[in-house]
């Protein structure tokens, strides 16, 4: 499971999909089944993203601070509660 999570994270950043997540209203597809959306948090100077991999059926939250990043796998069923993810996370 950790290997899959690492591969997903590697694809996200090495594959260059982080540039898709500026401030769009809906999650964007990277053309390989990985969807990503940036969220703003008032008063906090960090970049916060949710991402869903529709192939491996895994979901993550990602926080980028400067040149560093941290990620946590989250339940896709919880992310699906956000309306913009409802039509993307169809396996839950």
N, C-alpha and C positions, 0 to 999 in steps of 0.2 A: 504494500500500500504506500509506503514512504517513497519507493522508487517511482510509482505512478505520479505521486504528487510532485516529486522533483522534476520529472519529465514534463509535466504540465507547466510548471513554473518556468522551466528552461525554455519551452516553446513560446511561452507568452513574451518573455523578454528578449530572447535570442531571435525569435521570429519577428520581432518588431511590432507586435500588436499594441504595445503600450501607447503608441502615437495615436491610436484610434480613440482613446478614452479622454478626450479633452473635456467637453461639457455637453455632450449630446443628451437629448431627452430620453432616448431609448438605448438599450444595449446594442452594441454593434458586433457583427460577426466578422471574424478574421479569415473567413473562407476555408477554415479547416475544422469547424465545429466548436471553436472556442469563442464564447461571447464575453464581452467586457463592458462595464459601465463605470464611469467616474462619478463620485458623489462629493459634494462640498459639505464641510462641517464648519459652521460659523465660528469664528474666533480661533480656529486651529489651522496652523500653516503646514498641513500635511496633505498628501494626495491619498485618497481612500477609494478603493475599487472593489466591486464584486465581479466575480468571473464564474462562468459555468462552462464546463466541457461536456458537450452533448454526446460525444463519442464514448468517453470513459464514464460519463454520468457522475462527475465530481464537481463540487462547488467550493469556492475559496473566497475569503476576504483578504485584501492586500492593502498594506499601508506602506507608502513610500515617504521616507524622510531624507531629504538631500540625495545622496548617492546610494543610500541603503534602502532595504525593503524587508518587510516581514510578511508572512502569510500564514493563514490558519484555514484548515479545511472546515467547512461548515455544512450543516445539513441542507441539502437542496430543497427539502420540503419547507424549511424556514425561509429561504430566499424566495421561493415561489409565492409566498404571501405578499410580496411586493408586486403590484399590478404589472409593472413593466417586464417582469420575468415570467409571468403566468403562461404565456404562449411559447416560451422557449424551453422551460423545464417541464416537459410533457411525460416523463417517465415516473413521476411521483404521484 
